[in-house]
Amino acid sequence: MNPTETDKTTDKTTQPAAAGTGAVDTKAEDTAVAAPGTSEKAAGTTAETVGDEHDTAFSDDADADADDRPDADDDGRIPRASSGLAPSAGAVFAAGLGVVGLSGSWIGRVAAERQTLIGQIKTSQGGSPADQISAIYGDAWHTTALSNGVFALLALIIGLVVLTRPRKSGWVPAVAVAGAALGALGLIVSIGMYFDIILALPSAGS
């Protein structure tokens, strides 16, 4: 065999093998290049997941804050919370009016004295004992009952209104209930006095 042909055959055999080895190396390099890209995609996916969780948590916190805030009115303005001054003052006012409705007031006393004077003027020219009792004593009695009844009715109404108001302090409902109760009691007494159910007018024969 010619040595030259042997060398050519060896070269042909070596070249495909080398070419195959190059192909394998090229694929390995492609795999090595593709691996960092896959890591970047995974990192990007993880970052998106963390971002979504952060947005969800922020959205939940915003919804909770929105639930805590008072509802806005039609103009988009949020009303300020009530300071509770009006219910407190109303409760004290109702209690005071209830006491006045039971014990009487300066206005009622003056009105009663005026009515007594009018009765004396009417009966100065004469009259039966029944007319004198009615004009001098009965009219003044009824005027006092009417005045006390007005104060008692106001105490009852204001006390009930305070009880229906929100945002009340701890002592406000108790005082409002006391004022409403005093008003109701004073109103009952005033009605009984006005219609001569309680302490009726004396008769002329007694």
ROTISE-261321 format. One record per residue: residue in one letter; x, y, z of N, C-alpha, C in turn. Coordinates in steps of 0.05 Angstrom, whole numbers, plus 5000, padded with zeros to 4 digits. Layout:
N
aXYZXYZXYZ ...
REM end
This chain:
206
m501749765000500050005000501850245000 n500850434985502450684983502150845009 p504250935021504151095046502551345043 t502551455020501051705016498051655018 e497051445008494151375010493451325038 t495251205054494651145082494351405097 d496051595092495851855106493251995099 k492451985074489952115066487551985080 t487551715081485351575095485251655124 t487551675137487651755165486552045169 d487252215150486352495152483352505149 k482152355130479252355126477852245150 t478952045163477751925187477752125210 t479952265212480252455235478552705232 q478152795207476653035203473653015211 p472252795204469452775214469252765244 a471252615256471152595285471552875297 a473453025286473853295296471453465291 a470253435268467853585262465653515282 g465253255288463253165307463853285335 t466353285341467053395368466453685369 g466853835347466154115346463154165349 a461553985338458654015340457853975369 v459053775382458353725410459153955427 d461454075421462354305437460554545432 t459554575407457754795401455154765416 k454054525417451554485432451954535461 a454254455472454854505500454954795506 e456254945487456355235491453655355490 d451855255471449155365470447655315496 t448055065506446755005532447755175554 a450355225554451555405575450555685572 v450155775547449156055543446256065550 a444755855545441855855551441255845581 a443055735596442655705625442455975639 p444256165634443856425646441256565639 g440456545614437856655606435556545621 t435656275626433556145642433556255670 s435956295681436056405708434856685709 e435456845688434357115688431357105686 k430256925670427356895669426156815696 a427556625709426556545735426656775755 a428856925754429057155772426957355766 g426357405740424257595733421557505742 t421057235740418457125750418257155780 t420457105794420357135823419857425831 a421157615816420857895822417957985817 e416757875795413957945790412157835811 t412757595821411057475842411157635867 v413657715875413957885899412558155896 g412758265871411458525866408458495868 d407358275858404458225859403558195888 e405158055904404458025933404558285947 h406558455940406758725953404358895945 d403658885919401359035910398758945924 t398458675927396058575940395958655969 a398258645983398358736011397759036013 f398859185995398359475996395459535990 s394259385971391459415965389659345989 d390359136003388859056027389059266048 d391459386052391759596072390159846064 a390159906038388660136029385660096033 d384759846028381859786032381159806061 a382959716079382359736108382260026117 d384160186106384060466113381560596102 a380760516078378260636067375860556084 d375860306095373660236112373560396138 d375960466148376060616173375260906169 r375661016145374961296140371961326138 p370761546147367961596144367161636115 d364661586109363761616081363661906073 a364461956049364462226038361662306029 d361162556029358462656021358362675991 d356262795981355962815952358062985938 d359163175953361263345941364063225943 g364262985954366862855957368362935982 r367163095999368463186023367862996046 i369762926063369362746085368462916109 p366162856120365263016143366962966168 r367263176184368863156208367163016230 a368562866247367162736268366162936289 s363762866299362563046319364163046344 s364463286357365863306382364363206406 g361663166403360063076425359163296444 l359663556437358963776454355863806455 a354663786432351663836430350163626447 p350763356444349363166461349763216491 s352263286498352863326527351263566538 a351263786523349764026531346763966531 g345763816512342963746511342063576534 a343763386543343063226565342863386591 v344863566596344763736619342363916618 f341764026595339464206592336864066597 a336663816588334163656592333863606622 a335963536636335763486665334863746680 g336063976672335264226685332364296680 l331464256655328664306649326764116664 g327663866668326063676683325663766712 v327863866724327663966752325764206753 v325964386734324264616733321364536729 g320864336713318164246708316864136733 l318464026751317263916776317064126798 s319064296801319164486823317964756816 g317564826791316565086783318765276776 s317965496763319865696754318965976761 w320766156758320066436763317966536744 i318066446720316066526700313366436708 g313166186717310566076725309466226750 r311266296768310366436792309266716785 v310666856768309767116760307167106745 a306866906728304366866713302066806731 a302666646752300466576771299666826787 e301566986796300867226811299267426793 r300067436768298567616750295667516747 q295367256744292667146741291067186767 t292367176790290967226815289967516817 l291667696808290867986808288468026789 i288567906766286267926747283767826760 g283967596774281567486787280467666809 q282267796823281367976844279868216832 i280968316810279568546796276868466787 k276568226776274068136765271968096787 t272768006810270867946831270668166852 s271968396847271868616866269068736867 q267568716846264868836845262768636855 g263668416865261868216876261967966859 g260967756871260867496857260467276878 s259667046868259266826886261866716896 p261766566918264366446928265666256908 a264066116893265165936872266566086851 d265466316843266766486822269366606833 q269366686858271766796870273966586872 i273266346880275266136882276366076854 s274666056835275565996808277266216796 a276466466800277866696788280466756802 i280466736829282866826844284766586848 y283766356854285466136861285765936838 g283565866826283565656805285165736780 d284765976770286166066746289166086751 a289966176775292766196781293965906783 w292465726795293365446797293765326769 h291865376752292065256725294365386709 t294765646713297065776699299665666708 t299965606734302465486744302865206732 a300665056731300864786720301564796690 l300464986676301065006647303965076643 s305065266659307865346656309665116662 n309164966684310864746691310664516670 g308264486658307964286637309564346612 v309864596605311464666582314364596587 f315464666610318164596616318664296617 a316764146628316963856630316863736602 l315163836584315063726557317663776542 l318764016545321364066532323563886542 a323563836569325563656580325263376568 l322763286565322263016554323162996525 i322563196509323263196481326363206477 i327663386491330563416488331963166498 g331063056520332362806530332162576510 l329762546497329462336477331162386452 v331362636444333062706421335962646427 v336962706450339762656457340262356457 l338362196466338761906466338861786439 t337761916419337861816391340361906376 r341962076388344362176374346661986378 p348361936357350661766361352961916374 r355161766379357661876390357162016416 k356061886436355561996462357561896482 s358362066501360161986522358761806541 g360261696560359161506579357061616597 w357361866606355461976625353062116611 v353262176585351162316571348562166570 p348561906563345961756563344661756590 a346161726612344961716638343661976645 v344962206639343762466645341362516627 a341462426602339262456584336862296593 v337262056602335061886613333862016637 a335562126655334562266679332862506671 g333762666652332262896643329562816631 a329662606614327162516602325162406623 a326262266643324562156664323262386681 l324962586688323862806703321862966686 g322362986661320363126643317762976642 a317962706639315462556638313862576664 l315362556687313962576713312762856717 g314263066710313163336712310763376694 l310863256670308563286652306063156663 i306362926676304062786688302962956711 v304663066727303763226750302363476740 s303463596719302263846709299463796697 i299163566683296563506671294563456694 g295463316715293663266737292763516751 m294663716753293963966766292164136748 y292564136723291064306705288164216703 f287763946703284963846701283863776728 d285063886750284063856777283863556785 i285563396775285663116784287363086809 i289563236810291163256834290563516849 l289863486875289263726891287163896877 a284763796875282563936862281864196877 l280664376863279864626876277764576898 p277964726919275964696941273264796932 s271164686942268464766935267564996954 a265565146946264665376961263365296987 g262265056989260964977014262864867035 s265364807028267164687047268464897065 
REM end
